[in-house]
Amino acid sequence: MMKCISCGHELTHDEIGLTKKLINRGATQYYCLNCLSEKFRCSTELLEKKIEQFRKQGCTLFIAKTDN
């Protein structure tokens, strides 16, 4: 499992995708939502909304959620 390069938190697929989307698509080291929010000086809630926005736009960095 991948870990945040700043705090060591285990990462989700969305956190990896968001790091690639916001920092560098070719990134090989990633940040968790908390560390990304500190880096960009915004709330984690805003980042979660951005993930949903990118997902709805069809960005392939984010797995589509299914209704199960």
C-alpha positions in Angstrom: 0.0 0.0 0.0 1.2 3.5 -0.9 1.8 6.0 2.0 1.8 9.8 2.1 5.3 11.2 1.7 4.6 13.8 4.4 2.9 11.9 7.2 3.0 8.2 6.3 -0.8 7.8 6.2 -2.0 4.9 3.9 -3.4 6.4 0.7 -6.6 5.7 -1.1 -6.9 5.6 -4.9 -8.6 9.0 -4.8 -5.7 10.6 -2.8 -3.2 9.2 -5.3 -5.3 10.5 -8.2 -5.7 13.9 -6.7 -2.0 14.3 -6.1 -1.5 13.5 -9.8 -4.2 15.9 -10.9 -3.1 18.8 -8.8 0.7 18.4 -8.6 2.0 16.3 -11.4 0.5 13.5 -13.5 3.8 11.7 -13.5 4.2 11.8 -9.7 5.5 8.7 -8.0 5.1 10.0 -4.4 1.8 11.1 -3.1 0.0 13.1 -0.4 -3.1 12.2 1.7 -6.0 14.6 1.8 -4.9 16.3 5.0 -1.4 17.0 3.7 -2.8 18.2 0.4 -5.2 20.6 2.2 -2.2 22.0 4.2 -0.1 22.3 1.0 -2.9 24.2 -0.9 -4.2 26.0 2.2 -7.8 24.7 1.8 -10.2 22.4 3.5 -10.3 18.6 3.0 -14.0 19.1 2.2 -13.1 21.3 -0.8 -10.7 18.6 -2.0 -13.4 15.9 -1.6 -15.7 18.1 -3.7 -13.0 18.5 -6.3 -12.6 14.7 -6.5 -16.3 14.3 -7.1 -16.2 17.1 -9.8 -13.2 15.4 -11.6 -14.9 12.0 -11.4 -18.2 13.4 -12.9 -16.1 15.0 -15.7 -14.8 11.6 -16.5 -11.2 12.0 -15.3 -9.6 8.6 -15.5 -7.5 9.2 -12.4 -10.6 8.6 -10.3 -12.5 5.4 -10.2 -16.2 5.8 -10.8 -18.3 4.9 -7.8 -20.9 2.2 -8.2 -24.3 2.0 -6.4 -24.2 -1.3 -4.6 
